[in-house]
Amino acid sequence: MCTRFGVDKMILYIFAITLLLLVPSRLFIRRQNEDYISKDTCNVVKGVFILLIFASHFFNSYSPSVLSPMDQAYTDVRIFLGQCVVSAFLFYSGYGIVESVKKRGFAYTKALPRKRILKTLLIYDLSVLIFIAKDIIIRALGYDVKFDRQVLAKSFIALTSAGNDNWYIFVIVCLYTFSWLAFRAFREDGRDRYRAAAVITALTLALVFSLKDSGCNRYWYNSMLCYPAGCWFSLFEKDIKPLMKKNYLYYPLLAGVVFAFVFFQKHWEERTLYYCLATLLFAVLVLLVTMKFSPKNPFLRYCGVHLNSLFLMHKLPMSLLALTPISRNHYLHFALSVILTFVIAFLFEKLTALVGKAFSALPKKLKAGGE
């Protein structure tokens, strides 16, 4: 479809992502895809949503009036999905934490502060430093950039933003901390895992209400329940999986989840509860779809594997290119931003690896110096 503005470019972007999702892939009609929640499948799914997030964050910076009228179709898709684009991330994270505890036991729980909580914050803080350095440089070049010391200080604990995305980091660090506290308190096997999951759920609900009452934007908390849902699915997966192999149960459940999601999505502006339920149902819908559909695209898998660096860095090229004449063509601006994001994310991972090695070696050096 064309207008005087040209082809509906953003719908072509959605079409390209859909094509990547389908090629290559495998469909299971009568039996179940045994790899429905394997690491590879999860990474492909995460790859789809990070690409959607690129577009959503980019075009949130522009008035719809600067886009082709035909791009209203893309805008409708973006509004329809809303915060559902991160629901799978949180569901998979909750699932992964409990699976790791089941396999590695209390040793994994003890390592959570270092391997999950502090590591996530350290990598995020490196991205904050990069965005601050960017602002210092462009300010030196004569651009009007204001610095608020209080905002910058809070950005290191993800309470505010230095130009990158902060809310998701704040939420996931809190959820990791809840998991550590819960499994630390209930360190035995068996029923204590269910108690730990109950504590995680209760603490997550408390955080949802706390953020809501503090006046935070709804996107801070309306998808958060997907994390404890992933925890519970890990605990009951052995019971659920055989049932989902029965098509006379699977297909009615799939239809019911689709119907419920569409209902709550249609009304999610009315109540926060409806939005929370919609994102939760969407995560379940993704899980059910992957039980019958196995995406195998290597590019999407790459995006999922490198999700953190892509997520933390994608606004850097967007903001830099916005200072150039390229920004006059919004589609070119977006396309170059996506390409440069992959380059910058690659370099960022090299930097985080070097910093990680330095921090790993620090205790040994301190110990040697003490001797």
C-alpha positions as CSV (number, residue, x, y, z in Angstrom):
1,M,0.0,0.0,0.0
2,C,1.3,3.5,-0.9
3,T,0.6,7.1,-0.2
4,R,2.3,10.3,-1.3
5,F,4.6,9.6,1.6
6,G,5.6,6.3,0.2
7,V,5.3,2.7,1.4
8,D,4.0,1.9,4.8
9,K,7.5,1.4,6.1
10,M,6.8,0.4,9.7
11,I,4.4,-2.2,8.8
12,L,7.1,-3.6,6.6
13,Y,9.3,-3.7,9.7
14,I,6.7,-5.7,11.5
15,F,6.3,-8.0,8.4
16,A,10.1,-8.5,8.4
17,I,10.1,-9.6,12.0
18,T,7.2,-11.9,11.3
19,L,9.1,-13.4,8.4
20,L,12.2,-14.0,10.6
21,L,10.0,-15.7,13.1
22,L,8.5,-18.0,10.5
23,V,11.8,-18.9,8.7
24,P,13.0,-21.3,9.7
25,S,10.4,-22.8,12.0
26,R,8.4,-26.0,12.7
27,L,4.8,-26.4,13.4
28,F,3.4,-29.2,15.7
29,I,-0.3,-29.8,15.2
30,R,-0.9,-33.1,16.9
31,R,2.1,-33.4,19.3
32,Q,3.9,-31.0,21.5
33,N,7.1,-29.1,20.8
34,E,9.4,-30.5,23.5
35,D,11.7,-27.5,23.3
36,Y,8.9,-25.0,24.0
37,I,10.8,-23.3,26.8
38,S,14.4,-24.3,26.0
39,K,17.1,-21.7,26.1
40,D,17.1,-21.5,22.3
41,T,13.4,-21.0,22.0
42,C,13.4,-18.4,24.8
43,N,16.2,-16.5,23.0
44,V,14.3,-16.4,19.7
45,V,11.2,-15.1,21.4
46,K,13.2,-12.5,23.3
47,G,14.8,-11.5,20.0
48,V,11.3,-10.8,18.5
49,F,10.4,-8.5,21.4
50,I,13.6,-6.6,21.6
51,L,13.2,-5.7,17.9
52,L,9.7,-4.5,18.7
53,I,11.0,-2.5,21.6
54,F,13.5,-0.7,19.3
55,A,10.6,0.6,17.2
56,S,8.3,1.4,20.1
57,H,11.0,3.5,21.9
58,F,12.0,5.2,18.7
59,F,8.6,6.3,17.6
60,N,7.5,7.3,21.1
61,S,9.9,10.2,20.6
62,Y,8.0,11.6,17.6
63,S,4.5,12.9,17.1
64,P,2.4,10.5,14.8
65,S,1.9,13.6,12.6
66,V,5.4,13.2,11.2
67,L,4.8,9.7,10.0
68,S,3.0,8.4,7.0
69,P,-0.8,8.2,7.5
70,M,-0.4,4.5,6.6
71,D,1.9,4.0,9.5
72,Q,-1.2,4.3,11.7
73,A,-1.5,0.5,11.2
74,Y,1.9,0.1,12.9
75,T,0.9,2.5,15.7
76,D,-2.2,0.4,16.3
77,V,-0.1,-2.7,16.7
78,R,2.3,-0.9,19.1
79,I,-0.6,0.4,21.2
80,F,-2.3,-3.1,21.2
81,L,0.8,-4.8,22.5
82,G,1.7,-2.1,25.1
83,Q,3.8,-3.5,27.9
84,C,3.2,-7.1,26.7
85,V,6.5,-6.8,24.8
86,V,8.3,-7.3,28.1
87,S,6.0,-9.9,29.7
88,A,7.9,-12.8,28.2
89,F,11.2,-11.4,29.5
90,L,9.9,-11.4,33.1
91,F,8.2,-14.8,32.8
92,Y,11.3,-16.5,31.5
93,S,13.4,-14.8,34.2
94,G,11.2,-16.1,37.0
95,Y,11.2,-19.6,35.4
96,G,15.0,-19.6,34.9
97,I,15.7,-18.6,38.5
98,V,13.6,-21.4,40.0
99,E,15.0,-23.9,37.4
100,S,18.5,-23.0,38.5
101,V,17.6,-23.3,42.2
102,K,16.1,-26.8,41.5
103,K,19.2,-27.9,39.6
104,R,22.0,-26.3,41.7
105,G,20.4,-25.9,45.1
106,F,21.4,-23.6,47.9
107,A,24.8,-22.9,46.3
108,Y,23.0,-21.0,43.5
109,T,20.9,-19.1,46.0
110,K,24.1,-17.9,47.8
111,A,25.5,-16.8,44.5
112,L,22.5,-14.8,43.4
113,P,23.7,-11.4,44.9
114,R,27.0,-11.7,43.0
115,K,25.9,-13.4,39.8
116,R,22.5,-11.8,39.2
117,I,21.9,-8.7,41.4
118,L,25.3,-7.0,41.5
119,K,26.2,-8.1,38.0
120,T,23.0,-6.6,36.6
121,L,23.6,-3.4,38.4
122,L,27.3,-3.2,37.5
123,I,26.5,-3.6,33.7
124,Y,23.7,-1.1,34.0
125,D,25.9,1.4,35.7
126,L,28.5,1.1,33.0
127,S,25.8,2.0,30.5
128,V,24.9,5.0,32.7
129,L,28.5,6.2,32.6
130,I,28.5,5.9,28.8
131,F,25.3,8.0,28.5
132,I,26.7,10.6,30.9
133,A,29.9,10.7,28.9
134,K,27.8,11.2,25.8
135,D,26.0,14.2,27.3
136,I,29.3,15.7,28.5
137,I,30.7,15.5,25.0
138,I,27.7,16.9,23.2
139,R,27.5,19.7,25.8
140,A,31.1,20.6,25.0
141,L,30.2,20.7,21.4
142,G,27.7,23.5,22.2
143,Y,24.4,21.6,22.6
144,D,22.1,22.5,25.4
145,V,22.4,19.6,27.9
146,K,21.4,20.1,31.6
147,F,22.8,18.0,34.4
148,D,20.8,17.4,37.6
149,R,23.1,15.9,40.2
150,Q,20.2,14.3,42.1
151,V,18.9,12.7,39.0
152,L,22.3,11.4,38.0
153,A,22.9,10.0,41.4
154,K,19.6,8.1,41.4
155,S,20.3,6.9,37.9
156,F,23.0,4.5,39.2
157,I,20.3,2.6,41.1
158,A,17.9,2.8,38.2
159,L,15.4,5.1,40.0
160,T,15.9,7.7,37.3
161,S,17.3,7.6,33.8
162,A,20.5,9.1,32.4
163,G,19.0,8.7,28.9
164,N,18.9,4.9,28.9
165,D,16.1,2.6,30.0
166,N,16.0,2.3,33.8
167,W,12.6,1.0,35.0
168,Y,13.1,-2.5,33.8
169,I,16.5,-2.7,35.5
170,F,15.1,-1.4,38.8
171,V,12.3,-4.0,38.6
172,I,14.4,-7.0,37.7
173,V,17.0,-6.2,40.4
174,C,14.1,-6.0,43.0
175,L,12.7,-9.3,41.7
176,Y,16.1,-11.0,41.9
177,T,16.5,-9.7,45.4
178,F,13.1,-11.1,46.4
179,S,14.1,-14.4,44.9
180,W,17.4,-14.4,46.9
181,L,15.6,-13.5,50.2
182,A,12.9,-16.1,49.6
183,F,15.1,-19.0,48.8
184,R,17.6,-17.9,51.5
185,A,14.8,-18.1,54.0
186,F,13.5,-21.5,52.7
187,R,16.7,-23.3,51.8
188,E,15.4,-26.9,52.0
189,D,14.0,-28.8,49.0
190,G,10.4,-29.9,48.4
191,R,7.6,-27.8,49.9
192,D,9.9,-24.9,50.8
193,R,10.3,-24.1,47.1
194,Y,6.5,-23.4,47.1
195,R,6.8,-21.3,50.2
196,A,9.6,-19.4,48.5
197,A,7.5,-18.8,45.4
198,A,4.7,-17.6,47.7
199,V,7.0,-15.1,49.3
200,I,8.3,-13.9,45.9
201,T,4.6,-13.4,44.8
202,A,3.7,-11.5,48.0
203,L,6.8,-9.3,47.7
204,T,6.1,-8.6,44.1
205,L,2.5,-7.6,44.8
206,A,3.8,-5.3,47.6
207,L,6.1,-3.7,45.1
208,V,3.4,-3.3,42.6
209,F,1.2,-1.4,45.1
210,S,4.1,0.6,46.4
211,L,5.1,1.8,42.9
212,K,1.4,2.5,42.1
213,D,0.9,4.5,45.2
214,S,4.2,6.5,44.7
215,G,2.9,7.8,41.4
216,C,5.2,5.9,39.1
217,N,4.1,5.5,35.5
218,R,2.1,2.3,35.0
219,Y,4.8,0.6,32.9
220,W,6.9,0.3,36.0
221,Y,4.6,-2.3,37.5
222,N,1.9,-3.5,35.1
223,S,3.9,-6.5,33.8
224,M,5.7,-7.4,37.0
225,L,3.4,-10.4,37.9
226,C,4.8,-12.3,35.0
227,Y,7.9,-13.0,37.0
228,P,6.3,-14.9,39.9
229,A,4.1,-16.6,37.3
230,G,7.3,-18.0,35.7
231,C,8.4,-19.2,39.1
232,W,5.1,-21.0,39.7
233,F,5.2,-22.6,36.2
234,S,8.6,-24.0,36.9
235,L,7.3,-25.7,40.1
236,F,4.2,-27.1,38.4
237,E,5.6,-27.8,34.9
238,K,5.8,-31.5,35.4
239,D,2.0,-31.6,36.1
240,I,1.1,-29.1,33.4
241,K,3.2,-30.5,30.6
242,P,1.4,-33.9,30.2
243,L,-2.0,-32.1,30.2
244,M,-0.9,-29.8,27.4
245,K,0.0,-32.8,25.3
246,K,-3.7,-33.6,25.2
247,N,-5.1,-31.6,22.3
248,Y,-8.6,-31.7,23.6
249,L,-7.3,-29.7,26.6
250,Y,-4.7,-27.6,24.9
251,Y,-6.8,-26.1,22.1
252,P,-9.7,-25.0,24.3
253,L,-7.3,-23.5,26.8
254,L,-5.5,-21.7,24.0
255,A,-8.8,-20.2,22.8
256,G,-9.8,-19.3,26.3
257,V,-6.5,-17.5,26.9
258,V,-6.8,-15.6,23.6
259,F,-10.3,-14.5,24.5
260,A,-9.4,-13.5,28.0
261,F,-6.4,-11.5,26.8
262,V,-8.3,-9.6,24.2
263,F,-11.0,-8.8,26.8
264,F,-8.6,-7.4,29.4
265,Q,-6.5,-5.7,26.7
266,K,-9.6,-3.9,25.5
267,H,-10.3,-2.6,29.0
268,W,-6.8,-2.3,30.4
269,E,-7.0,1.5,30.5
270,E,-9.8,1.3,32.9
271,R,-8.1,-0.5,35.8
272,T,-4.5,-1.4,36.6
273,L,-5.6,-4.9,37.5
274,Y,-6.9,-5.5,34.0
275,Y,-3.5,-4.4,32.6
276,C,-1.6,-6.7,34.9
277,L,-3.9,-9.6,34.0
278,A,-3.5,-8.8,30.2
279,T,0.3,-8.9,30.4
280,L,0.2,-12.1,32.4
281,L,-2.2,-13.7,29.9
282,F,0.0,-12.6,27.1
283,A,3.0,-14.4,28.7
284,V,0.9,-17.5,29.0
285,L,-0.2,-17.1,25.4
286,V,3.4,-17.0,24.2
287,L,4.1,-20.1,26.2
288,L,1.2,-22.0,24.7
289,V,2.0,-20.9,21.2
290,T,5.6,-22.2,21.5
291,M,4.2,-25.6,22.6
292,K,3.0,-26.0,19.0
293,F,5.4,-23.7,17.2
294,S,9.2,-23.9,17.2
295,P,11.0,-20.8,15.8
296,K,14.6,-21.4,14.8
297,N,15.8,-18.1,13.2
298,P,19.5,-17.6,14.1
299,F,19.3,-13.8,13.9
300,L,16.4,-13.6,16.4
301,R,18.3,-16.1,18.6
302,Y,21.4,-13.8,18.4
303,C,19.2,-10.8,19.5
304,G,17.9,-12.8,22.4
305,V,21.4,-14.0,23.5
306,H,22.6,-10.4,23.4
307,L,19.4,-8.9,24.8
308,N,20.9,-7.0,27.8
309,S,23.5,-5.1,25.8
310,L,21.0,-4.4,23.0
311,F,18.4,-3.2,25.5
312,L,20.9,-1.0,27.4
313,M,22.5,0.6,24.3
314,H,19.7,1.0,21.8
315,K,18.8,4.6,22.8
316,L,22.4,5.8,22.4
317,P,22.5,5.9,18.6
318,M,19.0,7.2,18.5
319,S,19.9,10.2,20.6
320,L,23.2,10.9,18.7
321,L,21.6,10.7,15.3
322,A,18.8,13.0,16.5
323,L,21.5,15.7,16.5
324,T,22.3,15.2,12.8
325,P,20.5,16.0,9.5
326,I,19.7,12.3,9.3
327,S,16.9,12.8,11.8
328,R,14.9,14.7,9.2
329,N,14.2,11.4,7.6
330,H,12.6,9.4,10.5
331,Y,12.8,6.1,8.7
332,L,16.5,6.5,7.8
333,H,17.1,7.7,11.4
334,F,15.4,4.5,12.7
335,A,17.2,2.1,10.3
336,L,20.6,3.5,11.1
337,S,19.9,3.5,14.8
338,V,19.1,-0.2,14.7
339,I,22.2,-1.1,12.7
340,L,24.4,1.0,15.0
341,T,22.8,-0.5,18.1
342,F,24.2,-3.9,17.2
343,V,27.7,-2.4,16.7
344,I,27.6,-0.5,19.9
345,A,26.2,-3.4,21.8
346,F,29.0,-5.6,20.6
347,L,31.6,-3.1,21.8
348,F,29.7,-2.7,25.1
349,E,29.9,-6.4,25.7
350,K,33.7,-6.3,25.2
351,L,33.9,-3.5,27.7
352,T,31.7,-5.4,30.3
353,A,33.9,-8.5,29.8
354,L,37.0,-6.5,30.6
355,V,35.5,-4.8,33.6
356,G,34.2,-8.2,34.8
357,K,37.6,-9.7,34.6
358,A,39.1,-6.8,36.6
359,F,36.5,-7.1,39.3
360,S,37.1,-10.9,39.5
361,A,40.8,-10.4,39.8
362,L,40.4,-7.7,42.5
363,P,39.8,-10.1,45.5
364,K,42.9,-12.1,44.6
365,K,45.1,-9.0,44.4
366,L,43.8,-7.7,47.7
367,K,44.5,-11.1,49.3
368,A,48.0,-11.2,47.9
369,G,48.6,-7.6,49.1
370,G,47.5,-8.5,52.6
371,E,49.9,-11.4,52.7
